[in-house]
């Protein structure tokens, strides 16, 4: 089954419903809300993310992003999601399942962000909890990994609340805000207990 999954073309990522949140693939119609939220949150997000390209918030850059997302989904390499608050449909952040590895590894990496005005309200935690069954039951993966900066207490709390276990310290793991930074590595396996 894993072999067949590795050579088939998956359907676009579905709507995933969680506790008070809905996740779906980004669409062109989300551009205005996404750009506004990212711009308002720029100073808040900069310490935790790769350096933004100069034109990152432009409509042309967003259009390229959507095309890249579609290619990655079709190739079973990545599955991006925006997180929407269920009560009013407001965009609150995003999650990406990336670096999907098939064959003997059957794993992927999780990344996430929240707009500054939505941070600390549990939306990302609820989104990650909703994504875990998708990773293991729909994508048929064995391992979901995430990494965060050692000083990112909010990110560590999200992962721990969702059942991830801290596995180690990776030196110079990701280039964040223009600097190669050490990260804590967390993972949850298909058979791990869920909180």
FENBELWO-V570834 format. One record per backbone hydrogen bond with DSSP energy under -1.0 kcal/mol. CO is the residue of the C=O (numbers start at 1). NH is the residue of the N-H. Records with the same first field share a line. If there is no record, write none. Layout:
CO: NH + NH
//
This chain:
1: 5
2: 6
4: 8
16: 23
18: 20
20: 86
21: 18
22: 84
23: 16
24: 82
27: 30
28: 31
30: 34
31: 35
32: 36
33: 37
34: 38
35: 39
36: 40
37: 41
39: 42
41: 45
42: 46
45: 48
49: 177
53: 56
55: 58
58: 62
59: 63
60: 64
61: 65
62: 66
63: 67
64: 68
65: 69
66: 70
67: 71
68: 72
69: 73
70: 74
71: 75
72: 77 + 78
73: 76
77: 100
79: 97
81: 95
82: 24
83: 92 + 93
84: 22
85: 89
90: 85
92: 115
93: 83
94: 113
95: 81
96: 111
97: 79
98: 109
101: 107
102: 105
106: 142 + 143
107: 101
108: 145
109: 98
111: 96
113: 94
115: 118
118: 121
122: 126
123: 127
124: 128
125: 129
126: 130
127: 131
128: 132
131: 135
132: 136
133: 137
134: 138 + 139
135: 141
142: 190
143: 108
144: 188
145: 110
146: 186
148: 184
149: 152
151: 153
152: 156
153: 157
154: 158
155: 159
156: 160
157: 161
158: 162
159: 164
160: 163
165: 187
168: 185
170: 183
174: 181
176: 179
179: 176
181: 173 + 174
183: 170
184: 148
185: 167 + 168
186: 146
187: 165
188: 144
189: 192
//
